[in-house]
Amino acid sequence: MGKLKKIVPVLILVSLLALPMVASAIRLPTLGDPGIRNLSEIEGLIKTVSNFIIVVGIVIVVIAIVYAGIMYAIAGDDTTKQGKAKAWLWNGVIAALIVLGVGVLMNTASNVVTRTFFR
């Protein structure tokens, strides 16, 4: 259990340090950029943001579910530790459903903006 308490903060720190690299892949407007010119640019922006949210959310969910599995494996016969591990697992599943639901809503919104949803 002592090793787990050392590993989890390191994994969280590494994942937080990787976020700027993922965020740097998003193209931000520059000073000379005239802004958004048409609806397809809005669609692209919404899809870029939603994909970023989905990727980051799923990475966090996977870490939570793996952590729950490790907690459950270490718990042994201790029912309180097993209960905590099951709670982590259910929270991870619920978070995955929320993240995927937000992704579906944002992709639907981007399709409604460009009117490709109704074709």
Summary of the structure (lengths in Angstrom):
residues: 119
radius of gyration: 19.5
end to end distance: 55.3
largest distance: 63.7
contacts: 291
relative contact order: 0.13
helix: 79%
strand: 0%
